[in-house]
C-alpha cells in the first residue's frame, strides 16, 4: 500500500469517530476479515488474543514480527481501514514503543492501540508517568510518519484486576488524551453509569467500549445513547468460533456427529472467496 492510499484510508477511519457510533469487529484471519467486509462493516480491528489462539499460543505470546506480519495480512485482505491491537507496543520504554509503532505504521494500518499492561505480576500497570510517556512517544512517531493513523490509548485496569478500576481508568484515560491519544479505551467497563462518566471525562475525544461475553447485554443503541463512538468485540468472535468447535469436537469423542449440524455452508464460502480472484 502506498502512503497516499494509506493516508486516505486513515482519514476515512478518523472520520468514523466524529459522528455516530460504529461497530469495529475483530477478525483473526484473512477469511474472517473478508467475510466481515462482505457483511458491510466500515472498518476492522485485529485481535491479539484471537490470533494467538489460532497459533496455539497464549494472548501476548506472539512475537512482534509475527504480529506485524499478521496485521499486514489483515490490512491487505480488504480495502477497509484496520486498527491494530498492538498490545503494549512490544517494549517497556518510550523509545522502544516509538521504534515499534513506526514498524506498525508501515503495515498500512489506519489505527493502532497502545495499552498500559506491563505484563508484571507485582505491578501489572505501568507507572502512570511512564504510561503517559509511552502514549506521547507513539503520538510523536505517528505524527512524524505523516500518516494520520488514529492512536488509541488503552487502560487495562479492569483486565488486570485493579481494586478500583474505574477511578484508575478515568484518571489515566484523561492523561492519555492529553498526551495525544485520539481515542480512549478501557476494556472491561460495563456499567452504563461508569461508561457515561468516562465519555464525559475524555470528551471531545471518542471512547471505545469492548463488548464481549461479560457484557453482551449492552446494545449498540444503548451505548450510542451513552455517548460511545466506537464498539469493538475483541476476541469475542474468535471465542464464539472456538466454542462451536469445542462442542462439535467433543461430540465426536462420544460417537455423535450432531455437533456438525449447524455448520456453515461450504458452497457459500466458496462463492464469496472465489470472488477475490
SULGIJO-V864703 format. One record per pair of residues at least 6 apart in sequence whose C-alpha atoms are under 7 Angstrom apart, sorted by the first residue. I is the first residue (numbers start at 1). J is the second residue. D is the distance in whole Angstrom. If there is no record, write none. Layout:
BEGIN
((I;J;D) (I;J;D))
END
This chain:
BEGIN
((1;108;6) (6;108;6) (6;110;7) (7;147;5) (7;148;6) (9;81;6) (9;110;6) (10;81;7) (10;110;4) (10;111;7) (10;148;6) (10;149;6) (11;148;6) (13;81;6) (13;110;6) (14;150;6) (17;206;6) (17;229;6) (17;230;7) (20;229;6) (21;224;6) (21;228;6) (21;229;4) (21;230;5) (22;229;6) (22;230;5) (22;231;6) (23;230;6) (23;231;5) (23;232;6) (24;43;6) (24;44;5) (24;45;6) (24;230;7) (24;231;6) (24;232;5) (25;44;5) (25;45;6) (25;232;5) (25;233;6) (26;44;6) (26;45;5) (26;46;5) (26;47;6) (26;232;7) (26;233;6) (26;234;6) (26;235;7) (27;33;5) (27;45;7) (27;46;6) (27;47;7) (28;46;6) (28;47;6) (28;50;5) (28;51;5) (28;238;7) (29;74;7) (30;73;7) (30;74;6) (30;77;6) (33;74;7) (33;77;7) (34;77;6) (34;78;6) (37;78;7) (42;80;6) (43;80;5) (43;81;5) (43;82;6) (44;80;7) (44;81;6) (44;82;5) (44;83;6) (45;82;5) (45;83;4) (45;84;6) (45;85;7) (46;71;7) (46;83;6) (46;84;5) (46;85;5) (47;85;6) (47;234;6) (47;235;6) (48;59;6) (48;85;6) (49;59;4) (49;235;6) (50;235;5) (50;238;5) (52;58;6) (52;59;5) (52;62;6) (64;90;6) (68;104;6) (71;84;7) (71;107;7) (72;107;5) (72;108;7) (75;82;6) (75;108;6) (75;109;6) (81;109;7) (81;110;5) (82;109;5) (82;110;5) (82;111;6) (83;109;6) (83;110;6) (83;111;4) (83;112;5) (84;109;7) (84;111;6) (84;112;4) (84;113;6) (85;112;6) (85;113;6) (86;112;6) (86;113;6) (86;114;6) (87;113;7) (87;114;6) (87;115;6) (88;114;5) (88;115;5) (88;116;6) (88;117;6) (89;97;5) (89;100;6) (89;101;7) (89;114;6) (90;97;7) (90;100;7) (91;97;5) (93;134;7) (94;133;6) (94;134;4) (94;137;6) (97;134;6) (97;137;7) (97;138;7) (98;137;5) (98;138;5) (98;141;6) (101;138;6) (101;141;7) (102;141;6) (110;149;5) (110;150;6) (111;149;5) (111;150;4) (111;151;6) (112;150;6) (112;151;5) (112;152;6) (113;151;6) (113;152;4) (113;153;6) (113;154;7) (114;135;7) (114;152;6) (114;153;5) (114;154;6) (115;153;6) (115;154;4) (115;155;6) (115;156;7) (116;125;6) (116;126;6) (116;131;6) (116;154;6) (116;155;6) (116;156;6) (117;124;6) (117;125;5) (117;126;6) (117;156;6) (118;124;5) (118;125;5) (118;126;5) (124;160;6) (132;175;7) (132;176;6) (132;179;6) (135;153;7) (135;176;6) (135;179;6) (135;180;7) (135;181;7) (136;179;5) (136;180;6) (139;151;7) (139;180;6) (139;181;7) (142;149;7) (150;182;6) (151;181;5) (151;182;5) (151;183;6) (152;181;5) (152;182;6) (152;183;5) (152;184;5) (152;185;7) (153;173;7) (153;176;6) (153;181;5) (153;183;6) (153;184;5) (153;185;6) (154;184;6) (154;185;5) (154;186;6) (155;169;6) (155;172;7) (155;173;7) (155;185;6) (155;186;5) (156;186;6) (156;187;6) (157;165;5) (157;168;7) (157;169;6) (158;165;5) (158;187;7) (158;188;5) (158;189;7) (159;187;7) (159;188;6) (169;186;7) (170;198;6) (173;184;6) (173;202;7) (174;201;7) (174;202;5) (177;202;7) (182;205;6) (183;205;6) (183;206;5) (183;207;6) (183;208;7) (184;206;6) (184;207;5) (184;208;6) (185;207;6) (185;208;5) (185;209;6) (186;209;7) (187;209;6) (187;210;5) (188;210;7) (189;195;7) (190;215;6) (196;226;5) (196;227;7) (199;207;6) (199;227;6) (199;228;7) (206;228;7) (206;229;6) (207;228;5) (207;229;6) (207;230;6) (208;228;6) (208;229;6) (208;230;5) (208;231;5) (209;230;6) (209;231;5) (209;232;6) (210;231;6) (210;232;5) (210;233;5) (210;234;7) (211;231;7) (211;232;6) (211;233;5) (212;233;6) (212;236;5) (213;236;7) (247;259;6) (248;259;4) (248;260;6) (251;257;6) (251;259;6))
END
